[in-house]
Amino acid sequence: MSGTVEFERHDAQAVNSAKLRQPLYAARKKIFPKRANGSFRNFKWLIMAITLGIYYLTPWIRWDRGPHAPDQAVLVDIANRRFYFFFIEIWPQEFFLVAGLLVMAGLGLFLITSTVGRAWCGYTCPQTVWVDLFLVVERAIEGDRNARIRLDQAPWTARKIALRTAKHAIWIAIAVATGGAWIFYFSDAPYLAMDFATGQAAPVAYITVAVLTATTYVFGGLMREQVCTYMCPWPRIQAAMLDEHSLTVTYNDWRGEPRSRHAKKAAAAGKPVGDCVDCNACVVVCPMGIDIRDGQQLECITCALCIDACNGVMDKLGRERGLISYATLADYNANMALATGDGAHDIRPSLVRDASGRISDAISTFHLGKLFRPRTFIYFGGWALVGVLLIYGLMTRDRLEMNVLHDRNPQYVVLSDGSIRNGYTVKLLNKIPEQRTVTVSLDELPGATMNVVGLDHEESSTITVTLEPDRARSLKVYVRQPREGAKSPGKAQRLVFHVEDKSSLDSADYVTSFESPE
């Protein structure tokens, strides 16, 4: 290692050190993560921009569904009991589609965790995304890690008050925008924004924004890593999802130990020296306040910022990247066995390098083929199966539905001419945003005719009904059968209501019974 190589050493200690656990009810120690630079940090910037963009902008996207339906692309219309997602409209009785999406999300989370560890936590979890956003504001106003530490330890001056006021004001503005964006998913965004600004929105809108403002501000700005460590159940559950072939962020101490801040002197003295120079760069960038060199820890969210920090140091030292890397437990154990002679002695860096000083070809490294194993196939198969079933259910669902409820009391009436009459409540469901005319007919009941209350028509076995767009219509229907038409008096007969839209060929049948006296 050349004496001219310069890199920053940090006098830092992990706040949540695995070697020195704090009491459960100890006061929180603040974490001041340093800004990292590298491919994983850039990937997190990209994910943050995409996820925040989706969340804040989606309610404002328009989607033309015709004159009788809302034009907001994504809308949870609680008042009318509808869920709109671009060209998809989900009715309450189709909630199984939403349940299926939740099942897919769960299986997807299991799949991701079993392959690349807590990638959800490190990149796309809302807590992670909003904490990153709040840290952007904090760094822009107060400076990077050292400047923030000095400011925190400094007495309260006009400058400190001004900086803290500006930071918290922006945090609150972000929190308000977060709560405001949420309510726009439940009503037409432009109209609700106007009503909200003029004080004419419903009280529940203001309450929702207030609650979400408070939780976003507290969780993202004040509690931060404590939400992941103490409130979220996923760190405890993830252990069941991982195996020895799952990728996790790993400190490869088989090449890093023994670490030394004076590697040149140690090497001159004939002592074994690993690649780790104990600069603590991995510690100061960690948003969870841990030292990845202590091994796998519950607090680690696999954000990989420590990889970026360490790679930067290795680049300056002229060493191979990957002292901290994504690795599997199986590869780590194999490499550790090589470095220790299967546990016969302490780590010897010379055993993992070739004659030229480069990492030996005998070292186990990750390749994509290791992701394909029975567990991931099972998770992916389950995820894909649910997806196929949802697509099939969506493509084959009825756009015209009918429900029939037989009157319970009386079940039948004998008219003066001896004919039998049964009463039914027929509900017709038009699930398209267009008005249409349908015909309702009776099948499998000989001689049966019907009369609809409030509908001007001649009694017959077929009637014509107009259905409003995207609405249900309830009809009170009386079905009459001549006495001589009954095949088995005293026994219930099969009756089929048939509804059909001649223009679209949509149709539906409902089988019920027709009661008659003995």
Solvent accessible surface area in square Angstrom, and as a share of the most:
residue,aa,sasa,rsa
1,M,99,0.44
2,S,63,0.40
3,G,69,0.66
4,T,115,0.67
5,V,43,0.25
6,E,144,0.65
7,F,35,0.15
8,E,87,0.39
9,R,88,0.32
10,H,15,0.07
11,D,146,0.76
12,A,19,0.15
13,Q,134,0.60
14,A,11,0.09
15,V,38,0.22
16,N,34,0.17
17,S,12,0.08
18,A,34,0.26
19,K,158,0.67
20,L,106,0.53
21,R,124,0.45
22,Q,76,0.34
23,P,96,0.61
24,L,126,0.62
25,Y,200,0.76
26,A,44,0.34
27,A,93,0.72
28,R,79,0.29
29,K,105,0.45
30,K,105,0.44
31,I,14,0.07
32,F,38,0.16
33,P,6,0.04
34,K,56,0.24
35,R,115,0.42
36,A,6,0.05
37,N,111,0.57
38,G,25,0.24
39,S,75,0.49
40,F,54,0.22
41,R,7,0.03
42,N,92,0.47
43,F,94,0.39
44,K,8,0.03
45,W,59,0.21
46,L,97,0.48
47,I,27,0.14
48,M,21,0.09
49,A,64,0.50
50,I,83,0.42
51,T,39,0.23
52,L,19,0.09
53,G,23,0.22
54,I,107,0.54
55,Y,38,0.15
56,Y,51,0.19
57,L,116,0.58
58,T,17,0.10
59,P,0,0.00
60,W,106,0.37
61,I,76,0.39
62,R,90,0.33
63,W,96,0.34
64,D,125,0.65
65,R,31,0.11
66,G,31,0.30
67,P,124,0.78
68,H,102,0.46
69,A,17,0.13
70,P,41,0.26
71,D,64,0.33
72,Q,0,0.00
73,A,0,0.00
74,V,13,0.07
75,L,8,0.04
76,V,46,0.27
77,D,21,0.11
78,I,119,0.60
79,A,98,0.76
80,N,65,0.33
81,R,171,0.62
82,R,22,0.08
83,F,47,0.20
84,Y,4,0.01
85,F,92,0.38
86,F,53,0.22
87,F,154,0.64
88,I,28,0.14
89,E,11,0.05
90,I,11,0.06
91,W,10,0.03
92,P,60,0.38
93,Q,90,0.40
94,E,7,0.03
95,F,118,0.49
96,F,111,0.46
97,L,8,0.04
98,V,30,0.17
99,A,43,0.33
100,G,9,0.09
101,L,95,0.47
102,L,117,0.58
103,V,76,0.44
104,M,32,0.14
105,A,65,0.50
106,G,27,0.26
107,L,39,0.19
108,G,17,0.16
109,L,45,0.22
110,F,63,0.26
111,L,34,0.17
112,I,73,0.37
113,T,1,0.00
114,S,0,0.00
115,T,16,0.09
116,V,41,0.23
117,G,1,0.01
118,R,6,0.02
119,A,18,0.14
120,W,104,0.36
121,C,9,0.05
122,G,0,0.00
123,Y,20,0.07
124,T,44,0.26
125,C,25,0.15
126,P,75,0.47
127,Q,24,0.11
128,T,12,0.07
129,V,4,0.02
130,W,32,0.11
131,V,17,0.09
132,D,15,0.08
133,L,33,0.16
134,F,0,0.00
135,L,5,0.02
136,V,53,0.31
137,V,17,0.09
138,E,9,0.04
139,R,36,0.13
140,A,86,0.67
141,I,38,0.19
142,E,11,0.05
143,G,24,0.23
144,D,53,0.27
145,R,42,0.15
146,N,76,0.39
147,A,32,0.25
148,R,0,0.00
149,I,39,0.20
150,R,153,0.56
151,L,12,0.06
152,D,41,0.21
153,Q,144,0.64
154,A,39,0.30
155,P,102,0.64
156,W,159,0.56
157,T,67,0.39
158,A,85,0.66
159,R,160,0.59
160,K,7,0.03
161,I,93,0.47
162,A,59,0.46
163,L,34,0.17
164,R,33,0.12
165,T,83,0.48
166,A,43,0.33
167,K,13,0.05
168,H,51,0.23
169,A,54,0.42
170,I,74,0.37
171,W,4,0.01
172,I,79,0.40
173,A,60,0.46
174,I,25,0.13
175,A,0,0.00
176,V,66,0.38
177,A,49,0.38
178,T,12,0.07
179,G,0,0.00
180,G,13,0.12
181,A,6,0.04
182,W,111,0.39
183,I,11,0.06
184,F,26,0.11
185,Y,30,0.12
186,F,69,0.29
187,S,47,0.30
188,D,35,0.18
189,A,0,0.00
190,P,56,0.35
191,Y,156,0.59
192,L,22,0.11
193,A,30,0.23
194,M,129,0.58
195,D,51,0.26
196,F,57,0.24
197,A,87,0.68
198,T,82,0.48
199,G,54,0.52
200,Q,134,0.60
201,A,15,0.12
202,A,55,0.42
203,P,101,0.63
204,V,99,0.57
205,A,10,0.08
206,Y,72,0.27
207,I,106,0.54
208,T,34,0.20
209,V,10,0.06
210,A,60,0.47
211,V,83,0.47
212,L,47,0.23
213,T,21,0.12
214,A,53,0.41
215,T,47,0.27
216,T,16,0.10
217,Y,46,0.17
218,V,52,0.30
219,F,62,0.26
220,G,2,0.02
221,G,5,0.05
222,L,76,0.38
223,M,51,0.23
224,R,21,0.07
225,E,12,0.05
226,Q,42,0.19
227,V,16,0.09
228,C,16,0.10
229,T,11,0.06
230,Y,122,0.47
231,M,97,0.43
232,C,41,0.24
233,P,87,0.54
234,W,23,0.08
235,P,6,0.04
236,R,122,0.45
237,I,78,0.40
238,Q,21,0.09
239,A,73,0.57
240,A,68,0.53
241,M,25,0.11
242,L,50,0.25
243,D,39,0.20
244,E,82,0.37
245,H,72,0.32
246,S,2,0.02
247,L,11,0.05
248,T,22,0.13
249,V,1,0.01
250,T,17,0.10
251,Y,13,0.05
252,N,8,0.04
253,D,31,0.16
254,W,13,0.05
255,R,8,0.03
256,G,0,0.00
257,E,34,0.15
258,P,52,0.32
259,R,76,0.28
260,S,24,0.16
261,R,92,0.33
262,H,120,0.53
263,A,15,0.12
264,K,127,0.54
265,K,149,0.63
266,A,17,0.13
267,A,63,0.49
268,A,93,0.72
269,A,70,0.54
270,G,66,0.64
271,K,130,0.55
272,P,80,0.51
273,V,32,0.19
274,G,5,0.05
275,D,5,0.03
276,C,10,0.06
277,V,7,0.04
278,D,34,0.17
279,C,14,0.08
280,N,13,0.07
281,A,10,0.08
282,C,9,0.05
283,V,11,0.06
284,V,4,0.03
285,V,6,0.03
286,C,15,0.09
287,P,25,0.16
288,M,6,0.02
289,G,4,0.04
290,I,4,0.02
291,D,16,0.08
292,I,6,0.03
293,R,24,0.09
294,D,38,0.20
295,G,34,0.32
296,Q,108,0.48
297,Q,15,0.07
298,L,62,0.31
299,E,9,0.04
300,C,17,0.10
301,I,8,0.04
302,T,7,0.04
303,C,10,0.06
304,A,1,0.01
305,L,10,0.05
306,C,14,0.09
307,I,7,0.03
308,D,6,0.03
309,A,16,0.13
310,C,11,0.07
311,N,16,0.08
312,G,31,0.29
313,V,11,0.07
314,M,2,0.01
315,D,69,0.36
316,K,114,0.48
317,L,21,0.11
318,G,54,0.52
319,R,94,0.34
320,E,32,0.15
321,R,141,0.52
322,G,19,0.18
323,L,4,0.02
324,I,2,0.01
325,S,26,0.17
326,Y,46,0.18
327,A,13,0.10
328,T,2,0.01
329,L,97,0.48
330,A,32,0.25
331,D,12,0.06
332,Y,45,0.17
333,N,77,0.40
334,A,49,0.38
335,N,6,0.03
336,M,39,0.17
337,A,34,0.26
338,L,64,0.32
339,A,0,0.00
340,T,15,0.09
341,G,32,0.31
342,D,123,0.64
343,G,62,0.60
344,A,84,0.65
345,H,50,0.22
346,D,122,0.63
347,I,29,0.15
348,R,118,0.43
349,P,14,0.09
350,S,83,0.53
351,L,73,0.36
352,V,0,0.00
353,R,40,0.15
354,D,68,0.35
355,A,119,0.92
356,S,87,0.56
357,G,35,0.33
358,R,120,0.44
359,I,39,0.20
360,S,22,0.14
361,D,147,0.76
362,A,71,0.55
363,I,14,0.07
364,S,38,0.25
365,T,94,0.55
366,F,68,0.28
367,H,106,0.47
368,L,125,0.62
369,G,40,0.39
370,K,50,0.21
371,L,36,0.18
372,F,134,0.56
373,R,22,0.08
374,P,102,0.64
375,R,73,0.27
376,T,9,0.05
377,F,121,0.50
378,I,125,0.63
379,Y,35,0.13
380,F,103,0.43
381,G,37,0.36
382,G,24,0.23
383,W,88,0.31
384,A,31,0.24
385,L,107,0.53
386,V,29,0.17
387,G,11,0.10
388,V,94,0.54
389,L,105,0.52
390,L,23,0.11
391,I,111,0.57
392,Y,143,0.54
393,G,15,0.14
394,L,40,0.20
395,M,150,0.67
396,T,73,0.43
397,R,44,0.16
398,D,76,0.40
399,R,56,0.20
400,L,1,0.00
401,E,39,0.18
402,M,13,0.06
403,N,80,0.41
404,V,12,0.07
405,L,118,0.59
406,H,32,0.14
407,D,36,0.19
408,R,207,0.76
409,N,140,0.72
410,P,77,0.48
411,Q,94,0.42
412,Y,81,0.31
413,V,53,0.30
414,V,75,0.43
415,L,49,0.24
416,S,130,0.84
417,D,102,0.53
418,G,22,0.21
419,S,3,0.02
420,I,2,0.01
421,R,78,0.28
422,N,1,0.00
423,G,6,0.05
424,Y,0,0.00
425,T,37,0.22
426,V,0,0.00
427,K,108,0.46
428,L,0,0.00
429,L,16,0.08
430,N,0,0.00
431,K,0,0.00
432,I,37,0.19
433,P,31,0.20
434,E,105,0.47
435,Q,104,0.46
436,R,16,0.06
437,T,71,0.41
438,V,1,0.00
439,T,31,0.18
440,V,1,0.01
441,S,22,0.14
442,L,17,0.08
443,D,60,0.31
444,E,106,0.48
445,L,12,0.06
446,P,52,0.33
447,G,54,0.52
448,A,7,0.06
449,T,31,0.18
450,M,0,0.00
451,N,61,0.31
452,V,3,0.02
453,V,86,0.49
454,G,85,0.82
455,L,43,0.21
456,D,150,0.78
457,H,52,0.23
458,E,155,0.69
459,E,77,0.35
460,S,41,0.26
461,S,47,0.30
462,T,68,0.39
463,I,6,0.03
464,T,79,0.46
465,V,1,0.01
466,T,57,0.33
467,L,1,0.00
468,E,93,0.42
469,P,12,0.07
470,D,3,0.01
471,R,112,0.41
472,A,63,0.49
473,R,83,0.30
474,S,70,0.45
475,L,10,0.05
476,K,62,0.26
477,V,1,0.01
478,Y,60,0.23
479,V,0,0.00
480,R,69,0.25
481,Q,0,0.00
482,P,39,0.24
483,R,103,0.38
484,E,150,0.67
485,G,18,0.17
486,A,17,0.13
487,K,161,0.68
488,S,49,0.32
489,P,79,0.50
490,G,30,0.29
491,K,139,0.59
492,A,61,0.47
493,Q,20,0.09
494,R,131,0.48
495,L,0,0.00
496,V,11,0.06
497,F,0,0.00
498,H,43,0.19
499,V,0,0.00
500,E,38,0.17
501,D,5,0.02
502,K,131,0.56
503,S,104,0.67
504,S,55,0.36
505,L,140,0.70
506,D,39,0.20
507,S,51,0.33
508,A,17,0.13
509,D,88,0.46
510,Y,74,0.28
511,V,75,0.43
512,T,24,0.14
513,S,37,0.24
514,F,0,0.00
515,E,40,0.18
516,S,10,0.07
517,P,22,0.14
518,E,174,0.78
